[in-house]
Amino acid sequence: MLLCDRAEYIKEMEALKSREEARWKDGFVSGAVYHGDTDHIDFLNRVYAINSQSNPLHADLWPSVAKFEAEIVAMTTNMLGAGQAGNTPDVDGAICGTVSSGGTESILLAMKTYRDWAGDKKGIAKPEMIIPVTAHAAFDKAAQYFNIKPVLIPVDAGYRANVAADRKAVTKNTIVIVGSAPSFPHGAIDPIEELSELARQQDIGFHTDACLGGFLLPWAEKLGYNVPPFDFRLPGVTSMSADTHKFGYAAKGTSVVLYRGEELRRYQYYTVTDWPGGLYFSPTFAGSRPGALSAACWAAMVAIGELGYLEATQKILETAAVIKAGIQEIPELHIFGDPLWVIAFGSGTLDIYKIMDYMTRHRWNLNGLHKPACVHICVTLRHTQPGVAERFIDDLKSAVAHVKQNPDEEGGMAPVYGMAATLPLRSVAGDMLKRYMDLLYKV
């Protein structure tokens, strides 16, 4: 009976999978699935199955996971400028890091680290962090969790952090300055060189959030694209976050947070020495963690290798160029800034959210953004399949024509986005989101 039940459960899951995967497999989704090739997924699933019982909390039982994670960190630091920064294990300030569960945890860990470092080294009791308004929401989450005051600075006409505003925002309580490479909303790379140098001169930490670009920008630079400095080659950069489960093509649930020196990294760690349960320690927020995800991450990185990452990046950037050119041919639309592969676009004459609604009805899953109102597509390997970019542009042209002809059409998410963007009380929009999350747990 038990085996029969298991077979039924598998059958049900397979049915759900087949219903859900068509859109992302065919390239109708912005971001979300960054590789998606069947052979690659099967390979990672096999690696996961082999390591499904491993747990990094018990390093004595599974030393293999410690090996995988150490090598993940080493490969990532090398990719992000550690070699040029004079990085060797014996050098004070050598680049080091840990594996986390995703970009949000990497950012939270880094901000918690700076809070504790500044409290210990500088006696700062009311910490502040300076972040551009386009920084990822995880920084606001860190501010809420760790009682750090977020100081928001504006962006310039290219949607990059305003350096002059950053300089004015520095106070005696500033513990860290943040820049994105690139930002999630508009795909803009903040002026990391200028911002990190400001931080260095003021003896303040600087964090480059490369969760989205850390595994693409280094290869784009090697391919000859104009990539401004953003990593540890800049002496003012003291930490970085980079997501292996995005353009690192690992299974979902891994990221890397990096620091300039073990001394700084130690402020991230948790230890307790007087617990009746014995000596306890963990490098990240979780205690038990799925070692299989770290194994799959390691396997993805070594299997793809430098050549694989270069080839993938070239395909993505070439496809993004086709999409950008197509959008620029539509008079009613304009692109925000000069992005490489995260392409945000809006309209000065049409309701961009109604355009997004039309695209949704035609299977596309795009990201609606606020302040200013726009939509973006994050180009992945899924979009490099033959004909996908051209189909996107054709559907987008049809969407614009439809909204022009039917400007008062109701329904979809356009009213929701429009209302959320204009509500004077942000708590009302927040309450809406909490009620939505309640619904996700309804049986």
TIDRENSE-783698 format. One line per 5 residues: number of its first residue (from 1); for each residue x, y, z of C-alpha. Coordinates in nm, 3 decimals. Each point is the difference from the previous one (the first is absolute). Layout:
N
NUM) X/Y/Z; ... $
END
This chain:
443
1) 0.000/0.000/0.000; 0.286/0.236/0.088; 0.168/-0.046/-0.339; -0.332/0.063/-0.175; -0.045/0.323/0.195 $
6) 0.350/0.112/-0.093; -0.073/-0.064/-0.365; -0.314/0.211/0.022; 0.186/0.285/0.164; 0.264/-0.007/-0.274 $
11) -0.271/-0.009/-0.267; -0.167/0.307/0.152; 0.328/0.191/0.017; 0.086/-0.087/-0.359; -0.339/0.133/-0.109 $
16) 0.060/0.327/0.187; 0.348/0.027/-0.147; -0.120/-0.043/-0.358; -0.265/0.267/0.058; 0.248/0.253/0.140 $
21) 0.316/-0.045/-0.204; -0.120/0.083/-0.353; 0.021/0.378/0.039; 0.350/0.013/0.142; 0.134/-0.274/-0.226 $
26) -0.118/0.188/-0.307; 0.157/0.326/0.121; -0.313/0.193/0.098; 0.133/0.090/0.346; 0.217/0.290/0.114 $
31) 0.285/-0.138/0.212; -0.121/-0.277/0.237; 0.162/-0.290/-0.191; 0.347/0.092/-0.121; 0.115/-0.317/-0.176 $
36) -0.282/-0.251/-0.035; 0.161/-0.244/-0.244; -0.134/-0.353/0.061; 0.344/-0.166/0.009; 0.129/0.261/0.245 $
41) -0.303/-0.044/0.227; 0.033/-0.379/-0.009; 0.368/0.028/0.089; -0.069/0.225/0.299; -0.287/-0.222/0.114 $
46) 0.230/-0.303/-0.004; 0.262/0.189/0.202; -0.269/0.104/0.247; -0.125/-0.358/0.039; 0.350/-0.127/0.076 $
51) 0.043/0.263/0.273; -0.359/0.025/0.124; 0.080/-0.102/0.358; 0.302/0.227/0.051; -0.008/0.291/0.245 $
56) 0.281/0.257/0.036; -0.089/0.039/0.370; 0.166/-0.338/0.054; 0.332/0.060/-0.175; 0.150/-0.305/0.170 $
61) -0.256/-0.224/-0.171; 0.001/0.175/-0.337; 0.342/0.156/-0.059; -0.079/-0.013/-0.372; -0.241/0.291/0.044 $
66) 0.272/0.210/0.164; 0.218/-0.074/-0.303; -0.277/0.097/-0.242; -0.075/0.327/0.179; 0.365/0.099/0.042 $
71) 0.056/-0.054/-0.372; -0.319/0.187/-0.093; 0.128/0.298/0.196; 0.349/-0.029/-0.146; -0.127/-0.014/-0.358 $
76) -0.230/0.296/0.059; 0.267/0.216/0.164; 0.236/-0.072/-0.288; -0.268/0.102/-0.249; -0.072/0.323/0.190 $
81) 0.348/0.145/0.007; 0.167/-0.170/0.296; 0.306/-0.094/-0.204; 0.056/0.358/-0.112; -0.053/0.112/0.360 $
86) 0.307/-0.198/0.108; -0.209/-0.275/0.151; 0.186/-0.289/0.162; -0.107/-0.196/0.309; 0.288/0.143/0.203 $
91) -0.059/0.366/-0.085; -0.180/0.213/0.256; -0.322/0.116/-0.161; -0.017/-0.289/-0.247; -0.342/-0.035/-0.162 $
96) -0.210/-0.267/0.167; -0.366/-0.083/0.051; -0.277/-0.252/0.061; -0.281/-0.170/-0.189; -0.353/0.116/0.084 $
101) -0.354/-0.097/-0.101; -0.050/0.286/-0.247; 0.055/0.366/-0.071; -0.223/0.120/0.280; 0.192/-0.199/0.260 $
106) 0.333/0.116/-0.143; -0.110/0.363/0.031; -0.144/-0.052/0.349; 0.321/-0.168/0.114; 0.216/0.282/-0.134 $
111) -0.208/0.274/0.163; -0.007/-0.188/0.333; 0.378/-0.035/-0.030; 0.052/0.373/-0.048; -0.232/0.082/0.289 $
116) 0.198/-0.222/0.236; 0.337/0.111/-0.139; -0.086/0.368/0.040; -0.135/-0.056/0.349; 0.315/-0.179/0.106 $
121) 0.265/0.207/-0.179; -0.163/0.345/0.003; -0.253/-0.016/0.280; -0.284/0.092/-0.235; -0.328/-0.063/0.182 $
126) -0.235/0.153/-0.259; 0.125/-0.142/-0.328; -0.096/0.141/-0.339; 0.045/-0.144/-0.348; -0.006/0.208/-0.319 $
131) -0.184/-0.167/-0.286; -0.130/0.125/-0.335; -0.378/-0.005/-0.041; 0.051/-0.271/-0.262; 0.182/-0.237/0.240 $
136) -0.161/-0.338/0.048; -0.282/-0.028/0.254; 0.219/-0.237/0.202; 0.190/0.303/0.131; -0.322/0.141/0.143 $
141) -0.069/-0.340/0.150; 0.346/0.007/0.161; -0.076/0.347/0.137; -0.318/-0.129/0.161; 0.153/-0.319/0.135 $
146) 0.319/0.150/0.141; -0.115/0.347/0.104; 0.215/0.183/-0.254; -0.124/0.336/-0.126; -0.023/-0.003/-0.381 $
151) 0.106/0.329/-0.161; -0.139/0.007/-0.354; 0.176/0.198/-0.272; -0.138/0.090/-0.344; 0.122/-0.124/-0.336 $
156) 0.112/0.207/-0.298; -0.150/0.017/-0.348; 0.159/-0.334/-0.083; -0.154/-0.161/0.313; 0.340/-0.028/0.167 $
161) 0.063/0.099/0.362; 0.070/0.371/0.040; 0.354/0.031/0.137; -0.041/0.360/0.121; -0.310/-0.095/0.198 $
166) 0.186/-0.299/0.140; 0.282/0.223/0.121; -0.243/0.237/0.173; -0.176/-0.293/0.171; 0.308/-0.123/0.189 $
171) -0.015/0.053/0.376; 0.194/-0.125/0.303; -0.253/-0.285/0.021; 0.046/-0.125/-0.356; 0.118/-0.361/0.006 $
176) -0.029/-0.096/-0.369; -0.066/0.144/-0.345; -0.170/-0.218/-0.260; 0.012/-0.013/-0.380; -0.164/-0.240/-0.246 $
181) 0.161/-0.179/-0.294; -0.253/0.017/-0.149; -0.318/0.118/0.171; -0.301/-0.229/-0.022; -0.251/0.259/-0.131 $
186) 0.187/0.160/-0.291; 0.315/-0.208/-0.050; 0.222/0.301/0.070; 0.348/-0.042/0.148; 0.056/0.256/0.275 $
191) 0.328/0.201/-0.001; 0.169/-0.257/0.222; 0.350/0.143/-0.045; -0.096/0.347/0.127; -0.228/-0.127/0.276 $
196) 0.247/-0.256/0.132; 0.281/0.254/0.001; -0.220/0.235/0.202; -0.058/-0.283/0.247; 0.373/-0.083/0.016 $
201) 0.094/0.359/0.073; -0.255/0.015/0.282; 0.094/-0.344/0.142; -0.350/-0.125/-0.075; -0.093/-0.340/-0.138 $
206) -0.108/-0.029/-0.362; -0.220/-0.276/-0.135; -0.042/-0.078/-0.369; -0.329/-0.178/-0.053; 0.085/-0.216/-0.300 $
211) -0.269/-0.258/0.071; -0.137/0.052/-0.349; 0.321/0.077/-0.186; 0.281/-0.173/0.186; -0.001/-0.305/-0.228 $
216) -0.052/0.192/-0.322; 0.192/0.328/0.014; 0.350/-0.158/0.031; -0.062/-0.202/-0.317; -0.155/0.298/-0.177 $
221) 0.320/0.192/0.072; 0.210/-0.283/-0.143; -0.217/0.010/-0.312; 0.083/0.367/-0.047; -0.317/0.164/0.130 $
226) 0.032/0.331/0.184; -0.022/-0.111/0.364; 0.104/0.262/0.258; 0.206/-0.119/0.301; -0.221/-0.152/0.266 $
231) 0.187/-0.276/0.186; 0.294/-0.060/0.237; 0.246/0.156/-0.242; -0.127/0.323/0.155; 0.169/0.043/0.341 $
236) -0.310/0.158/0.152; -0.224/-0.301/-0.065; -0.010/-0.191/0.329; -0.281/-0.247/-0.073; -0.205/-0.138/-0.286 $
241) -0.301/-0.224/-0.060; -0.034/-0.215/-0.312; -0.272/-0.255/-0.071; 0.115/-0.337/-0.123; -0.361/-0.101/-0.059 $
246) -0.052/0.274/-0.259; 0.262/0.031/-0.274; 0.222/-0.251/0.182; -0.260/-0.254/-0.118; -0.014/-0.192/0.327 $
251) -0.323/-0.142/0.142; -0.215/0.251/0.186; 0.111/0.067/0.356; 0.366/0.109/-0.008; 0.191/0.327/-0.002 $
256) 0.342/0.121/0.112; 0.085/0.288/0.236; 0.363/0.115/-0.010; 0.217/0.217/0.224; 0.336/0.172/-0.013 $
261) 0.168/-0.189/0.282; -0.084/-0.272/0.250; -0.019/0.253/0.283; -0.305/0.163/-0.160; -0.158/-0.336/-0.087 $
266) 0.019/-0.112/0.364; -0.262/0.262/0.091; -0.243/-0.203/-0.211; 0.049/-0.323/0.197; -0.215/-0.120/0.287 $
271) 0.156/-0.187/0.294; -0.120/-0.099/0.347; 0.232/-0.157/0.257; -0.213/-0.034/0.315; -0.304/-0.185/-0.134 $
276) -0.080/-0.329/0.179; -0.026/-0.160/-0.344; 0.372/0.053/-0.055; 0.206/0.229/-0.218; -0.212/0.131/-0.286 $
281) 0.093/0.206/-0.303; -0.132/0.085/-0.344; 0.144/0.225/-0.271; -0.339/0.118/-0.132; -0.352/0.043/0.139 $
286) -0.108/-0.361/-0.042; 0.117/-0.286/0.216; -0.075/-0.308/-0.206; 0.033/0.069/-0.371; -0.047/-0.212/-0.315 $
291) 0.351/-0.110/-0.091; -0.143/-0.135/-0.324; -0.055/0.356/-0.123; 0.364/0.086/0.063; 0.104/-0.318/-0.182 $
296) -0.222/0.091/-0.295; 0.141/0.354/-0.002; 0.357/-0.130/-0.007; -0.089/-0.247/-0.275; -0.161/0.271/-0.213 $
301) 0.300/0.229/0.028; 0.266/-0.258/-0.079; -0.205/-0.162/-0.278; -0.074/0.328/-0.177; 0.347/0.145/0.046 $
306) 0.138/0.325/-0.140; -0.074/-0.090/-0.361; -0.360/-0.088/0.082; -0.056/0.325/0.189; 0.152/0.201/-0.284 $
311) -0.220/-0.169/-0.259; -0.314/0.042/0.211; 0.074/0.367/0.064; 0.061/0.069/-0.367; -0.334/-0.158/-0.094 $
316) -0.186/0.197/0.267; 0.153/0.338/-0.087; -0.052/-0.050/-0.372; -0.364/-0.092/0.061; -0.044/0.299/0.230 $
321) 0.135/0.226/-0.275; -0.268/-0.133/-0.238; -0.271/0.068/0.258; 0.129/0.351/0.075; 0.012/0.085/-0.368 $
326) -0.354/-0.128/-0.045; -0.134/0.208/0.290; 0.177/0.310/-0.132; -0.186/-0.042/-0.329; -0.337/0.043/0.180 $
331) -0.064/0.379/0.018; -0.231/-0.025/0.300; 0.262/-0.172/0.218; 0.335/0.105/0.143; 0.275/-0.191/0.182 $
336) 0.124/0.117/0.340; 0.374/0.064/0.004; 0.243/-0.210/-0.204; -0.033/-0.356/0.136; 0.184/-0.308/-0.118 $
341) -0.259/-0.272/0.062; -0.256/0.119/0.259; -0.213/0.220/-0.225; -0.256/0.233/0.159; -0.237/0.187/-0.228 $
346) -0.287/0.241/0.045; -0.228/0.231/-0.195; -0.073/0.369/0.014; -0.336/-0.039/-0.175; -0.142/-0.342/0.093 $
351) -0.071/-0.188/0.323; 0.300/-0.232/0.019; -0.183/-0.231/0.240; -0.274/-0.056/-0.258; 0.273/-0.091/-0.247 $
356) 0.130/-0.247/0.258; -0.354/-0.139/0.041; -0.020/-0.066/-0.374; 0.336/-0.176/0.010; -0.119/-0.209/0.295 $
361) -0.305/-0.112/-0.199; 0.243/-0.110/-0.269; 0.196/-0.219/0.246; 0.277/0.247/0.087; 0.098/0.038/0.366 $
366) 0.169/0.339/0.040; 0.092/0.211/0.303; -0.209/0.307/0.074; 0.197/0.281/0.167; -0.079/0.327/0.179 $
371) 0.156/0.346/0.031; -0.002/0.048/-0.293; -0.266/-0.229/-0.144; 0.165/-0.250/-0.233; 0.040/-0.368/-0.085 $
376) 0.318/-0.198/-0.036; 0.122/-0.323/-0.153; 0.310/-0.170/0.141; 0.154/-0.191/-0.290; 0.117/-0.356/0.075 $
381) 0.110/-0.303/-0.200; -0.368/-0.085/-0.047; -0.036/0.308/-0.220; 0.295/-0.097/-0.220; -0.198/-0.282/-0.158 $
386) -0.074/0.060/-0.371; -0.283/0.243/-0.061; -0.073/0.093/0.362; 0.134/0.359/-0.017; -0.182/0.061/-0.327 $
391) -0.324/-0.139/0.143; 0.035/0.229/0.303; 0.033/0.308/-0.220; -0.291/-0.106/-0.223; -0.224/-0.051/0.304 $
396) 0.116/0.328/0.151; -0.089/0.187/-0.320; -0.342/-0.164/0.006; -0.040/0.097/0.366; 0.075/0.365/-0.074 $
401) -0.243/0.004/-0.292; -0.271/-0.164/0.211; 0.035/0.245/0.289; -0.002/0.295/-0.242; -0.327/-0.125/-0.143 $
406) -0.148/-0.094/0.339; 0.135/0.252/0.253; -0.295/-0.042/0.238; 0.003/-0.379/0.010; -0.029/-0.126/0.358 $
411) 0.112/-0.314/0.178; 0.330/-0.171/0.066; 0.269/0.135/0.230; 0.016/0.353/-0.142; -0.246/0.148/0.255 $
416) 0.185/-0.172/0.284; 0.340/0.131/-0.109; -0.142/0.345/-0.065; -0.164/0.018/0.341; 0.307/-0.131/0.184 $
421) 0.217/0.261/-0.170; -0.222/0.289/0.108; -0.118/-0.100/0.349; 0.103/0.277/0.243; 0.017/-0.249/0.289 $
426) 0.257/-0.268/-0.079; -0.130/-0.202/0.296; -0.320/-0.064/-0.198; 0.196/-0.158/-0.286; 0.205/-0.195/0.255 $
431) -0.316/-0.134/0.160; -0.121/-0.113/-0.343; 0.320/-0.198/-0.052; -0.028/-0.162/0.344; -0.355/-0.110/-0.077 $
436) 0.120/-0.142/-0.331; 0.265/-0.204/0.184; -0.272/-0.127/0.235; -0.181/-0.133/-0.306; 0.307/-0.195/-0.110 $
441) -0.032/-0.212/0.314; -0.369/-0.074/-0.047; -0.068/-0.369/-0.063 $
END
